[in-house]
Amino acid sequence: MRILLAEDDPMLGDGLRAGLRQLGFQVDWVRDGEAAERELASGVYAAGVLDLGLPRKDGMDVLQALRARRVTTPVLVLTARDAVPDRIRGLDLGADDYVVKPVDLHELGARLRSLVRRAHGQVQDSLRCGGVLLEPAARQVSLNGEAVALSPREFDLLHALMRSAGRVMSREQLEEQLYSWGHEVESNTIEVHIHHLRRKLQPDLIQTVRGVGYAVLRDPEAA
Amino acid sequence: MLRLSFNSLQARLLVLVLGLAAVVWLSAAALIWRDARHELDELLDGHLAQAAALLVVQQAAHHDDDKVADAPALHKYAPRVIFQVFHEDQLVQRSTQAGAAPMSAVERGFSTVRLADGSEWRVFATQGAEHDVQVFVGEQIASRSAILRAVLRSVLLPLLLALPLLALAGWVAVQRGLLPLRHLSEVLGQRRPEALEPVVLEDLPAEMQPLVAALNGLLGRIERMLESERRFTADAAHELRTPIAAIRAQAQVALGADEAQRQHALQTTLAGCDRATHLVEQLLTLARLEAVPAGAADIVDLAELARRVLAELAPGALARQQQLELDVAAPCRVTGSELLLGVLLRNLVDNALRYSPDGATVLVSVALEKDGPVLRVEDSGAGMTAPEMARLGERFYRVPGHAQPGSGLGWSIVRRIAQVCGARVVTASSARLGGLAVSVHWAGRGEREV
């Protein structure tokens, strides 16, 4: 899951990026409000973590501008401003969650997963398709009740596809969701991972729509 | 109770109004008395003279009649008016009450005499053309006084009756006049304690406008102060929580990381602790400074102080290949607290080192200039724009774009210490080094070394 972190404090930003990466998130880190707005508006992020006291543009203004532009990416506000009027204002301006510093990294991860889940209309954290069960918090996948070992990239790819079950995703969209900045993407990486996933799980789990992309079908039982 | 009632505007106004009314009325009565007496005297004296002239003329016509004639009393005032007519020193006519001896020794004109029975009389005497007739006409003075008293009574009696009415009217008027004041106190009484918006009253009397304006001014100042405190609290929360959040995040990262990552995370955790410590120390310094009264008065040698502070800070500067120089001509004494001035200088030099790049130069100079001693800290860093300089000293303000951690409190501390030590701080661009130049001036307070 690719997350945008907007935090101007170098020490905290560094810690949050490292911590969220440990939890399996792809993290891009920006240090000012204008960059945060620009990146979040690009639509490639599953969610954003936004500090309010950002240089160049205040977090509240970023939030307001994003929602005015109809950007629906879930945003978690992470701030030291704990006054109730600030919380109310943040949530009313379009924040999906409001967390006061300091925060436990695991809680932050859980809240981000929950935001992304709700953005996709899911109730439960785990995703199911046929015999395949994906649990984002534990980063585990099982096939018919038996655990399957996936590489982090394979897991992220499957997660991205299952999160958007029933929708075709282009290779570019998948790459954007999988790779944070500084990671070079080789031209056929996605195809390789898809191939591995089909082999490790079910051959017909991921459908190829030639010339368009890939899709995981919606779970017939869930419907 | 009496004092309490005189503390009331109402009682004061009432007493003043009634007192003044009484004084004015009494003065008017005194004037009327004087005037009336004068007019009355002239009128009655005129009557006396007229009556005397009449008697002279009459006597001239019947001077052969030598028998004393008593005039009948025709009016109730008659006993108060008497006359005597003498012909060749012989009493020929008189009124009933008049005696036989001449009333007055004065033979012509007015005189005031006391008769044998003790009563006082106003007497007009005149003589006939050949001096053989002497006429006296007298009028009892008491009767004049009675008339005057009646006049005075008619003036003063209404006052006595009117005074209670006036008091009542005054009370009502004052009550109504003070209505806006009562209204104001009601409005203030009904306010929520936290309401600080200006008091707005319609149809405010001109006399109360300065009062309400002053009140609104006070409310405004309180609101600004509270707002500043609120902002300080919010900023302090941000500044304190951020390093703690960083420490927490880094510690959690260290728990779940491989060896290389763990080392980095733990180093960062320690740096975070140092930062939090620095911040707390600065906050405490600032809090203590708020309580220090202005005007501390040690004699401090700036040169010696600068030497000591620079010796403390030099190792840190050397580690970043920064040049730290001291330029002192002679000892330079100023008034102030040695301890506080040390904190001030340490903050200034620390700022200069912190916000200048590696290899930069920081120059501290102490000099006695023509308008007093000056302590100057200059650096070869990037300097500051005018708006940035203007915002220095706002608590927690940090010049944007600096990766160096700082509390943003150093400037507040410097400003406060300068204030306490009677100095002023000036920021400018450094002519020598191109970066920021901060100078602390003591206006003419220095003592030249002798």
Interface residues (C-beta under 8 A of the other chain):
Chain A: D9 P10 M11 L12 D14 G15 L16 A18 G19 Q22 G53 P55 R56 T79 A80 R81 D82 A83 V100 K101 P102 V103 D104 L105 H106
Chain B: A234 A237 H238 E239 L240 R241 T242 P243 I244 A245 A246 I247 R248 A249 Q250 Q252 V253 G256 A257 Q261 A265 T268 A271 G272 R275 P400 G401 A403 P405
